[in-house]
């Protein structure tokens, strides 16, 4: 398969801040609706093993849409680890 050179709208300097913020809020909203519960659980299932190995309860969030999606995943991580998980 040939490589596709794609880009993210939010990464473009010419994109107005209003649209960039809208995309971030949209990601946060989409991850918080009941229909995406299985997706939040799947993300937590992926993140729990490395958090356990590291003994960590804090995540430094890089490049996930301004932290929008991760906010909805934190309760699942906390429940699976049995302690409060935070992110920045």
N, C-alpha and C positions, 0 to 999 in steps of 0.2 A: 504494500500500500504506500502510495506517495505521501510525503509529509505535507500537511496543510499548515500554512503560515497564517494563523488566526490571531485575533487580538481581543482583549476585553474592553468594552466601551468605557468602563470606569477608569482604565489606565491611560486614557487619551487626554492630553493636556487641553485639548480644544473642547472637551465636553463640559458644558456648564455645570457648576456645582449643584444646582437645583436638580438636574437629572441624575448626577452621581449620587446625591443623597436619596433620591427616589428609588434608585436601584437597590441601595443598601437597605432601605426600609421595606422594600418589596421582598427581599430575601428573608429579612427577619419575620415578616408577616407570614410568608409562605411556610416557613419552618415551624410556625406556632399553631397552625390550624390542625384540628383533629385528624384530618386525612393524612398528614405527614408523620403521624406517630411512628409507624414502622421505619421510616427513614431516620428519625431521631434515635430510635433504639439501635439501628444498624450502625450509625456513626458512633454511638456510645460503645457498642460491642467492639469496634475497631480500636477505640482510644483507651479502653480499660486495661488491656494487658500491658502496654508500655507505661501507663501511669503506675500500675502495681509494681512492675519491675524497678521503676525509678523511685518508688515510694513518694511520688509527687501528688499534690492536691491542688496545684496551681498550673494553669496553662497560659503561655504567652501566645496569643492568637496572631498569626501572621497570614495575611492574604485570604481571609475567608469572608470578604464582603463587609468589612468594618465590624466584625464580631457578631453580626446579625444572626446567622444560623447557630452559632455556638451557644448563644444565650438560651435557646430552647433545648439544647442537649445537656446543659449543666445539671439539671435535676436528675436526669437518667444516670449520669456519671456518679453523682452523689449517692444515689440509691444503690447502684451496683458496688461502689467502693465502701459504702457504709460510713462515709464522712463527707463533709462539705467540700466540694470542688469549686474553685474560683478561676476566673480568666481575666486577662487584661489584654 
